[in-house]
């Protein structure tokens, strides 16, 4: 019984650390890392909540060229999982011809019960995308169920995918992060 009390106290302590930690510092650290790669977030409004924070109405630029706007970026910090959610992202049409111009939502999540994988889910002009990124193997695996007009509109991009049964497309690539 004492062990359960210590475990509950430990979990409560961790939640207190998460709740009262300056979560926006994580965002500013991310902003510094992105700036080293000439990727900048500007005109944003940051709203901090108890276990999360939001970045609203941000503009994204790469090498001082505006590449798009994101309506909302939401970070969730929990003990067993973390989520990064993008909503209403729109890319500038002139800069990108081969990829979707709008992303309704993009959810990137990490779970301590599968510590080597990052899970990716998205819905955009291209269709419904799901995938994983293996942190150990540094391997990206994506499955795409294309929208009706995606085969015509994004045919150049779909050439990089392998077509599977029932019109499902897959994409796999090894990506070196470090």
Secondary structure, 3 states (H helix, E strand, C coil): CHHHHHHHHHHHHHHHHHHHCCCHHHHHHHHHHHHHCCEEEECCEEEECCCEEEEEEEEEEECCEEEEEEEEEEEEECCCEEEEEEEEEEECCCCCCCCCCEEEEEEEEEEHHHCCEEEEEEEECCEEEEEEEECCCCEEEEEEEECCCHHHHCHHHHCCCEECHHHEEEEEEECCCC
